[in-house]
Every structure is written in C-alpha cells, then in structure tokens.
Amino acid sequence: MNIDQLECFISLANTLNYMKTSETLGLTQPAVTKQIKALENEL
C-alpha cells in the first residue's frame, strides 16, 4: 500500500466516478483502475 493508492481511493470514494478521479489526479482511467486493484489485492 502506498500514498498514491490511498489518494486514488479517497478521491474515488469522494467522487464515486473513475472519470472525475482520473481528471482530478491527472491520471488515465486505466491507471486509476490499476491503483485501486493493487490496493484491493493488498487488503
């Protein structure tokens, strides 16, 4: 688990939208999905 994954999770929890999260964080949607999947696997 790293800070980028947590930041991604918090943003996604607040927006409930992968597109808005990717725009907010300056990432692509696949990058957001990858971060969330990695976090899920670690938990």
Contacts in CASP RR format, 6 or more apart in sequence:
PFRMAT RR
TARGET T0000
AUTHOR 0000-0000-0000
METHOD contacts of the structure
MODEL  1
MNIDQLECFISLANTLNYMKTSETLGLTQPAVTKQIKALENEL
1 39 0 8 1.000
1 42 0 8 1.000
1 43 0 8 1.000
4 35 0 8 1.000
5 35 0 8 1.000
5 36 0 8 1.000
5 38 0 8 1.000
5 39 0 8 1.000
5 42 0 8 1.000
6 39 0 8 1.000
7 25 0 8 1.000
8 21 0 8 1.000
8 25 0 8 1.000
8 27 0 8 1.000
8 32 0 8 1.000
8 35 0 8 1.000
8 36 0 8 1.000
8 39 0 8 1.000
9 35 0 8 1.000
9 36 0 8 1.000
9 39 0 8 1.000
11 21 0 8 1.000
11 24 0 8 1.000
11 25 0 8 1.000
12 18 0 8 1.000
12 21 0 8 1.000
12 32 0 8 1.000
12 36 0 8 1.000
15 21 0 8 1.000
15 24 0 8 1.000
18 29 0 8 1.000
18 32 0 8 1.000
18 33 0 8 1.000
19 29 0 8 1.000
21 27 0 8 1.000
21 32 0 8 1.000
22 28 0 8 1.000
22 29 0 8 1.000
22 31 0 8 1.000
22 32 0 8 1.000
25 32 0 8 1.000
27 35 0 8 1.000
END
